């Protein structure tokens, strides 16, 4: 019985450690959008428009195959 209790206690501690590490990573994470907004460099996010942008209805532009 002592072995099972020791294994359960070890599993509980391991789960708490993993949950704490995941929570710490989520709290300390700094996504690119937040860093760019804090720096005031939103102009870098604007990309050049593509030749055939996807319209709001989701229909993709057909390609014209030559040959």
N, C-alpha and C positions, 0 to 999 in steps of 0.2 A: 504493500500500500504506500510505502514511503516513496518508492520509485515513481509511481503514477503522480503523486502530489508534487514531486520535484519536477517532473516533466511538464505538468500543467502550469506550475509557477514559472518555469523557464519560458514556456510559450507565451504566457501572459506578459512577461517582461519584454520579450522580443517584439510582441505586437505593440506594446506601449512605445517602445523605442522607434519602431518604424512609423507609427502614427505621429509621434513627436517630430521626427525628421521631415515627414511630408508636410506637416503643418508649418514648420519653420521655413521650409522652402517656399510655400505659398505666401507666407507673410513677407518674406524678404525678397520676393520676385519683383523685378522692375521691367515690365514689358517695353518694347521699343516705342510704342505709341505714347506711353507716359513720359519716357525720357525725351522724346521729340517735342511733346507739348510743353514740357518744363523748360526746354532750351529755346523754345520759340522758333524752331526751324521747320515749320509746317510746309514750306515751299519745296522741301526735298521729297515730300510724299506725292506731289503731283507728277504723274508720269505722262509721257507723250502719248497722244491718242493713237490707237491702232487703226488700221485701214477699215476693218469691219468689226465694230464693237457689238457686243451682244445686247440686243434690245430687251426691254423689260418683259416682253412675253416669252422670252427664252428660245425663240426660233433662231437657229444659227444660219448665218449667211452662206449661200451655196458657193462652191468654188467653180471657176471656169477652167476646165482642163484643156490645155492646148495640145492636141496630138493624140 
